[in-house]
């Protein structure tokens, strides 16, 4: 009986030892993985702290890019290769229909976290009228005879020898409205109803031969108080490109020509406030914004 009791006790001790050993190994495995994750986070935090200590110019062109292996490496965004850029965009916008809004919200969240309010513009137009003096009927046809007659008639009109035979037509008549900021406004109308003329008038790009009356203001400022071409852009439906350039070269050329504008100053202010508040941004969003500014700047 005693031997049987000792055998049972020994088996119980061995089983408890096996159970305890398995729990010890499982707990140690969890701790090992947890420690590795903490170590990676600490290394990334040290790398980001080193970037924050750089001068402003160097800080705005240096970021942390995550490799396919999941390692964050310090890189110069100006020397970012094609594969790295493609991998960055795939992480940010993998599925356009699903990730596009998330990506835009991440950009907005970074700016909101440091308390920067993006400037907005409200456009108001009141009693807008646009008219033109044109020939009607057969005289409006683009023929060689009409061209020569129009040249002679224009000279005689300038010398006040012959009165003008042109008729006045209204392209836009007594139009008023408001374009609210941070909204997408859809302009609908049948062909030749004046949609293009309205957009050109709001952008300050009307033809000098057209007669314009009315009032257009940007945040309460009249068109004569600033340069509207630097605030509003009109994209024609018939865009002109250089035929010898590829699509990539055309987009790169357009990006370099338009310049950075206030966006480089915005990124500088965001980076400065993040440094003061000890805020660590999303590494991919940070590299994207810095890379975009470098492309436009250079």
PyMOL commands that set and color helices and strands:
alter all, ss='L'
color gray80, all
select helices_A, chain A and resi 2-52+56-59+77-79+82-92+96-113+137-140+144-158+195-203+223-225+228-230+247-258+263-277+283-297
alter helices_A, ss='H'
color red, helices_A
select strands_A, chain A and resi 62-66+72-76+123-134+167-179+211-218+221-222
alter strands_A, ss='S'
color yellow, strands_A
deselect
rebuild
show_as cartoon
